[in-house]
Amino acid sequence: MRDTIRDGIIAGLLGSVGDVLIHAPAYLILGTTMTAHYISQLIFPFKEVNLIRWALGFATHFFVGALAGIALSFIFKYFGRDYAYYKGVGLGIVFWIVHVIVIPNMVEPRPFIFRTELEAVVDLAAHVSYGVAATFYLVFITRKKKVAG
């Protein structure tokens, strides 16, 4: 029997890996920030991002990714797996909107979260990658396990 929470956590963690696979090369090649930088600035507003704060932001990114994976798992459970990739990518885009528009503007004074246009585009691609990777796990891998088990 499938476990919705476990499958969602695994999907979310894999989706977060997909996100990092977009952000890390962009960081190394283009000099953009990663989600870990952003989350570090949210956790420690007005503080410089150092290695420890970056690591906490990185870990928090995976925690949040797991929660988003649980949400996607429940979406599939209650609304079906038809058009699964639209649902997964759509959830990734919703989280991108929350990530770049809603959260930074929720508090005053606004924490310093510098985002260039390039960083916003890279971040959008990373969130889409999250949705694709998480959906792939929930649709393809869990189906194979169900048939095999």
Phi, psi and omega in degrees: 000139181283145175250112185300317182292311180300314179299321179294319179297313180298315179300317180295321178293318176294322175298321178295325175296317177301321177298313181295326179294340173271313185292318186298310177296324178296321178296313183287323185268314187260347180077022177282167175276164175254168178302328179299322176297312182300310182294324176302319179291332176286320181288320182238073184299142176066017176249148177292142178280113175250183185298317181294314179295322178296316180297321176294320175297320179296312179297317180298324177302318179289324176298313180294321177300320178295319177297319178295324177296322175297317178300316180294322178298318177290325176301314179293322182295317186263339181244359176092170182257006176294141183054041187303316183291328174297319180293316181294312178294321178300318178295320177300319179291321176300315179293329176296316179299315178298319184293319186258341184245310189284301187301311183298338183257011182277336186239151175234134356290150183294129178297153179287105175229092183279121179232121175273171177299319179298317179296323178295319180291316177299317180296320176298314178299321180294320179290324174296317177300320176304309182300319180293313182294316180296318179295318179305313179298311185293328182269310189272309186290315181293328177294317179297319180294323181294317180292317183287328185267000000 
